[in-house]
């Protein structure tokens, strides 16, 4: 587990990168001078903790996502499309909904469709 030095990202926000037991985090300073730890899942992130220091936010996030507190999840996803580009678009739309906290969803149009559901498995 390690936390890097704070730096200014291209948007002008102060942040630092961290590696935890369960993956990578970005720890970002907010407008009210608290720090949020965002656990990264590929291109998708999930806010795991808010604290007064980057170290405290990281520690809270690691505790939140630790194996003893974390339920394992299973996602079932079905996508269809006319072209591979359609598959990519529908996959991205489903991932967007997951990143926004939805546990199920579906949509269809003339060139593709998707449906997904997320369930706890333990």
Secondary structure, 3 states (H helix, E strand, C coil): CEECCCEECCCCCEEEEEEECCEEEEEEECCCCCEEEEEEECCEEEEEEEECCHHHHHHHHHHHCCCCCCCCEEEEEEEEECCHHHHHHHHHHHHHHHHCCCCEEEEECCCEEEEEEEEECC
